[in-house]
């Protein structure tokens, strides 16, 4: 009987297992990259919402910013932010003629709560004064 050429069953099993493991690893890598991209997008959306609120307060009337007050802007958060989400501004006055606004945006992503915080100072002399 002549010598047959080809792969043996153990060689084929090892090759199939190797390809299977490689496929699983590549799939997990893809899912991890997708998750990181989503998280980055949510941080960008929350940061933009906070910056927009700060600009809105800067362009408003300085005297309407009451000391030790809290402003809720949850209703104006973008729809792209996963919920539940909320936005608040804490206004303090570190010195005369100056207001400090601490903006906080909270959102929940896959059961985990995330927070973006921005702080800005607004002076009595501004565009609308």
N, C-alpha and C positions, 0 to 999 in steps of 0.2 A: 504494500500500500504506500502511495506517495505521501510526501510531507505536505500537510495542509497549512496554509497561511491564514492569518487573520488575528482577531483579538480573542482572548479567552474571556469567559464569563466574569472572573474576578477583576480583570482589567476594565471591563465595561461597567461593572458596579462601582468601582472606585472613580471612574471618570464621571459617571452620572451623579454620584454623591458630591464630587468636587464642583461640578457645574451647579448643582442645587444649592450648595453652601454659598457659592459666589453670587448666585441670583438673590438669595435671601440678604446677603450683606449689601449688595447694591440697592435693593429695595429699601432697606433700613436707612441707608445713607440718604437716599432720595427723600424719604419721609422726614428725616431729621432736618435736612436743608429746607424743605417746605415749611416745617414748623417754625424754624428760625426766621424765615422770610415773613411769615404771618406775624410773629411777635414784633419784628422790626417795624412792620407796617402799622401795627396798633400803637406802638410807642410814638411813631411819627404823627399819626392822627391825633393822639392825645396831646402831644406837644404843640401841634398846630392849633388845636382848640384852646389851649391855655394861652398861647401867644395872641390869638385873636381876641380873647377876653381882656388881656392886658391892654392891647391897643384900643379896644372899645372904651375901657376905663380912662385911658390917657386922653382920648379924644372927647370925653364927656366933661361935665362940669365938676371941677375940683371940689367945690363945696358940697356936692351930693355924696361924697365919700365920707361917711360918718365914722368917727373913731370907734374902734373895737366892735365893728359890725361885720356881719357875714352876708355875702351875696351868693345866692344859689343860681347857677346858670346851667343846671342839668338839662333843662328843656332845649338848650341851643347846642348841645353836643351833637357831633355828626353821627349819622346812622351807621357808618362803617365801624364804629367802636363797639366791641362786643359788650353785651349787657349782662347783668345790670351795671349801669355806669352812672357816675355823678360828677358834678363840677361845682366847686365852692371857692370863694375868694374871702380871705380874712384881711380886714383893713385895720392897720394900726398907724399910730403917728409917733415916729421916733423923735421928732423935733418939730418945732413950729414951722409951718409952711411946707412940710414934707409928709407924704403918706407912703406907707409901705404896704404893698399888696402881695399876699402870698396866695398863689393860685394852685389848687390841687384838683387833679382829675383822677378819679378812681374808675377802674373797669375790671371785669372778671373775664378771664380767658381760661377755658377748660377747668373750671372749678378753683382757679387760683386768682387771688385779687392782686392787681398791679396798681402802682401809683406813680403819677408824674407830677412833680412839683416845680413851679417856677416862682421867682420872687422878683419884684421890680419896685423902684421908687418913683413916685409921681410928685412933682413939685407944683406949688401954687401958680407959678408962671408957666403957662403953656399955650398951646395954639388957641384954645377956646376962651382964654381969659381976656 
